[in-house]
Amino acid sequence: MNERKLKQLNILMIITAIVCAIFVLLFTFVFSPSEKNKIPVVDLKPLNDNWIVKTIKGDKDQIVDLPTKVKATAGETTVFIHIVPEDITGDTVLMFPSKFQNVVVAINEKTIYSNGVITDQKLLKSAVPCINVVEIGEYKPGDRISIYMASAYNKYSGNFGEVFYGTKGDVLSHIIYGNVFPLIISCILLVLAIALLLILIISKKDKSNKHRAVYAYIFIGMTALWNITGNPIMQIATGNTFGVYMTHMTILLVLPVLYIMLQRCFTNRVKYARIFEIGIYLFSINFLTGVIFQMLGICDFASFSIFTMGLIIAGLLILSGIMYIAAETYNDENIYKSFQTNTILLVSCVGETILNCFSFYAKYQGLVLEIGMLIFLIVLIVFVEKDVQVRINKENEKVITKVYQEKDRITKQINTPFIYNSLNEAMLAIKGTNAKESKLIYNTSVYMKYNIKAANEKKMVPFTQELEYIKSYLNIIEDTKNIAVSVEDKVVEFMVPYNTIEPLVENAVINGALKAKENGRIVVRCYERLDCFAIQIVDNGNGIGPDKRFTGIQNFSTIRSRLKNDCKASIEINSKSDRGTILTVKIPKAGYIMKE
């Protein structure tokens, strides 16, 4: 797709997005029929007062208000008792958060809900934060609700948060409303991971080392998975609270290792690289320690994650300082990029840690970190994409340079002075007796010299030089073919890329004038306009433009690209069946832009 069409599509897309946004705003705020049609925001009803607390030990019952913390030891079951509220319906459900290994809900001693399990398996002894949603069903007001809770760790034993109730729809809406933004961020992260994967697939022919992009893809993908598995919506949707949460915590322990591996890819300095390698070993040991502690029941993932987060913040702080010093010392662009991305991550981690100390942030927990991760990964994917592209360009430049070097070597092997001298001797020998043949030899000599030089020449040249080449070719054609040639060189004082106009003239002759129904004719005009210098090539052939049929070493798209890149020129084609083609090359003057 050419650039003009791509710009048109982009403009159309922007206009469509703006119109869509305007209509959304109009339908939402202006054309809203009535306030009565708006969906009300329903608050869930609390059930926090006058809970009776019992323990299996048979201690004296207590009456408490939630949230609360009662004395309980590891493995001890604590029972919280209340009566079913008066205003329940057949669709009423209870909702309460917990961090216990085992939660059982019973009404009138009949178990209606259980989450978790108490066993002797140390691997399962983990406090799993989750939201419990319990259907009351056919039970009536006044029935007794008993919530049994137990944890394998003293830290969580006896802790109980608030309890709410409402219809199933209200509860699910409440959960979704409170967690939908983090879920959206997680989905965006997944899209970023997919986008980076597409970059890897598109650049699969690139022979350069793409380990940076591979590590970035793994890190972004694991980060997205970490975000999603930590979302209560995912726990409810899968129905496997324990498995989803343990996956979430395991990924948290792995992420620092992946992150440092990724940053290690952005440096070639030996001393600097060793620091990253030490960090990789350190966080790998931290990961193995967390897994072993969990398996032995010494410490659960939830507790160990607090230590891990502190280690992550300390590591990010140290890395930021080292990166800044290294960037200033080596003036390395890759180190500057690492420092910038590391700073974004550090600020979000520190901000999340500080805000967690305030009670007002409890319902937003994790939001700052997720936003910081999103910004960090967007910046990262831009850096990685640019890096991959730079590597591809460098590989292409190496290939192109090698091709030109090979061309230069082959060209130098041709004994051009001997050929030119021989042609000149032949031209002088027959000049007096056969002027036409002598002229033909001269034009052939000029044409050959220009062609050989064109194998390695890439610079801009005055059009007078290109025109000399064109005239030599047309003189040969005029002398050997039955074609009328006309050159109108009114203005020639401008620059063109070497060997770009002559191939267009040659194609007009071969695919145009030589195939004309009547006597072939070719006209080359060069003139000046207000905004540009124009070169016009006219033939009276069958009217098929050069973009449809082209003869020559260079193809038409290559010539068009060279003209556009080197001098911002455009090519205009006007072709009519059986009447010929007019091709105009427009080279803009300073301050003007040519549109195709």
Secondary structure, 3 states (H helix, E strand, C coil): CCHHHHHHHHHHHHHHHHHHHHHHHHHHHHCCCCHHHCCCCCCCEECCCCEEEEECCCCCCEEECCCEECCCCCCCCEEEEEECCCCCCCCEEEEEEECCCEEEEEECCEEEEEEECCCCCHHHCCCCCEEEEEECCCCCCCCEEEEEEECCCCCCCCEECCCEEEEHHHHHHHHHHHHHHHHHHHHHHHHHHHHHHHHHHHCCCCCCCCHHHHHHHHHHHHHHHHHHHCCHHHHHHHCCHHHHHHHHHHHHHHHHHHHHHHHHCCCCCHHHHHHHHHHHHHHHHHHHHHHHHHHHCCCCHHHHHHHHHHHHHHHHHHHHHHHHHHHHHHCCHHHHHHHHHHHHHHHHHHHHHHHCCCHHHHHHCCHHHHHHHHHHHHHHHHHHHHHHHHHHHHHHHHHHHHHHHHHHHHHHHCCHHHHHHHHHHHHHHHHCCCHHHHHHHHHHHHHHHHHHHHCCCCCEEEHHHHHHHHHHHHHHHHHHCCEEEEEEECCCCCEEECCCHHHHHHHHHHCCHHHCCCCEEEEEEEEECCCEEEEEEEECCCCCCCCCCCCCCCCHHHHHHHHHHHHCCEEEEEEECCCEEEEEEEEECCCCCCCC
